[in-house]
Each structure stands twice: as structure tokens, then as C-alpha cells.
Amino acid sequence: MADMRAFRDAVADWAGSADEGADGPGRERAGRLGDRLGVRVAVLLEGPSDVAAVGALAARRGRDPAAEGVCVLSMGGAMNVGRYARLLGPPGLGLRLTGLCDEREWPYYVRGLARAGATRRGFFVCAADLEDELIRALGPPRVTELIRAEGDARPLQTFLNQPAQQGRTPQQQLRRFLGTKKGRKIHYGRVLVEALEPDQVPAPLDGLLDTLLVGVPAEAGGAP
């Protein structure tokens, strides 16, 4: 039986293939799986840590994106948004597109979505990036507690003792720490979201989930 992982894999293969955008086997396979799964929305995220955070918040709210026809996927970087918008949006499978991105990457989204004939509405922009939003929401002391509870007290202290970290704010230090080891951002994307109180969810992440899972129309999105 097909599942959403198979659809994501098919899209990734299609995006990296020579027949990208053409009526070839990549499109046929992805389209067939999408139809079978009832996929109606594609959430375009920059990386796997964003996927982990979105999945954690959906689970906390008792929702199952895959069961609701929502495919949450990592594009492997913001510069790929134009390609994925062509494949999954109006020129390709015709799915509704939504997503989350870092502020500095928003111009890539603007250009990529425009070239694909897709609306910007339904896309939400983080002030710096999602990790920065989560650290700000929880506060550095609480994030530090969580890092220690996860068994990373020693790596954190070693990191904070580095000369390059002197003079940086706790917010900046923690944000940098989360990106210093492969897989750490993915792990803490889930941990930080699970620690949020309901009224602490950052506005971009909250808006994305509301648009996706509560049925708010795409035109109500938070992109500039």
C-alpha cells in the first residue's frame, strides 16, 4: 500500500531527474501515488528540521497531515523552491502549495512561485529562521534546560567556552549551537516544539498549521 513517504521519495526522484517537469516516468509515478493517497496540499519546507517541527506541532494538535492529504516535505534548500513549485503546483500536479521559510530566503520563494504561477498566500516567513523563532518563544533559559535534559550539557558548555561565542547573546549562541552537529537541528526541532505552551507557538508556525489543518483558505496566508 502506498504511503506518504513513497510519494515524497517519488517527488524527490522526479525533482532530481533529467525529465524534471516533463511528461515522463517521474511525473507519472508521482502523480499515480498522489492520486492514490488523495494528496491535495504540498508543504514546501527548506530542510528536515522544519519537517520535524511541523510534524511535532501537528501531532500535539491531534492531527495527521498525511491522512488529510497533506504532504510535508523537505526541498533540500530554499533555492529549490522554484523546481518544486513547478512540479507540484499549477504546471505540474496542481496541488495547493504552502510552506515556511527563513526571512533571508523569501526572495527565492517570491521568484520561484511567480515563475510557477503559484500564489504566495499560504506561505509564512520566520524572522530569522524557525530555530530562532522557537528559542525566542521559549526563552534561552528554558531552551538551555531542555538541552541539558537531552544529555547535551557538556557539548553546550564546550561550545559556549569557544572564543567565537564570547560577546554573542544567549539567543545567538543557542541558535548556533543547534546547527553545529548533523541531526541536532532535526532532533531539537521536535524537542522545542513539544515544550511549547499553546500560547507560545511562533506566529509563522501557528499560521502554517492553521492554514493546513484547520481549513483556512490559502488566501489567508501570512507572506509579505
HELIX and SHEET records of a PDB file:
HELIX    1   1 MET A    4  ALA A   15  1                                  12    
HELIX    2   2 PRO A   25  LEU A   37  1                                  13    
HELIX    3   3 PRO A   48  ARG A   60  1                                  13    
HELIX    4   4 ALA A   66  GLU A   68  5                                   3    
HELIX    5   5 ALA A   78  ASN A   80  5                                   3    
HELIX    6   6 VAL A   81  LEU A   88  1                                   8    
HELIX    7   7 GLU A  103  GLU A  105  5                                   3    
HELIX    8   8 TRP A  106  ARG A  115  1                                  10    
HELIX    9   9 LEU A  130  LEU A  138  1                                   9    
HELIX   10  10 PRO A  140  ALA A  149  1                                  10    
HELIX   11  11 ALA A  153  LEU A  160  1                                   8    
HELIX   12  12 PRO A  163  GLN A  165  5                                   3    
HELIX   13  13 PRO A  170  LEU A  178  1                                   9    
HELIX   14  14 ARG A  184  ALA A  195  1                                  12    
HELIX   15  15 PRO A  198  GLN A  200  5                                   3    
HELIX   16  16 ALA A  203  LEU A  213  1                                  11    
HELIX   17  17 ALA A  218  ALA A  220  5                                   3    
SHEET    1   A 4 VAL A  70  SER A  74  0                                        
SHEET    2   A 4 VAL A  41  LEU A  45  1                                        
SHEET    3   A 4 ARG A  96  ASP A 102  1                                        
SHEET    4   A 4 PHE A 123  CYS A 126  1                                        
END                                                                             
